[in-house]
Amino acid sequence: MGAVRDLLIIFLALTSIVVWVLLGILIWQIWRLTRLVQQELKPMIADTKETIATVRGTAQFMSENVVAPVIQTSSKMAGYRRAMQALVGNGSARKATPPRGAAASAFTSSESTPSSQTPPSA
């Protein structure tokens, strides 16, 4: 009985030593990870923020200096063209669009006429 007790005490001591060694390795790995985050990831995050600010500035610049003038010029040209068409008389040169129900009524009217229906054979 005493020998079993002694073996269990030795086993628990060895297990305790292994657990403490593994705990030390875990703490060391956590320290390395913390150092990596401080030295590597923080500068990456700062660079990413700087890039985002640059992209935001570029988009704002393009919007103010390229897109807005193009839209204004295009709308002015469309207005001038329409005014010239109205003055010259080409305003009615465009095809007139049929009324909304015209196509549907033309389609249904041919089917509903009595001449298109055949009388039932007796």
Secondary structure as UniProt FT lines:
FT   HELIX           2..36
FT   HELIX           37..41
FT   HELIX           42..62
FT   HELIX           63..67
FT   HELIX           68..88
FT   HELIX           90..92
FT   TURN            100..101
FT   HELIX           102..112
FT   HELIX           114..116
//
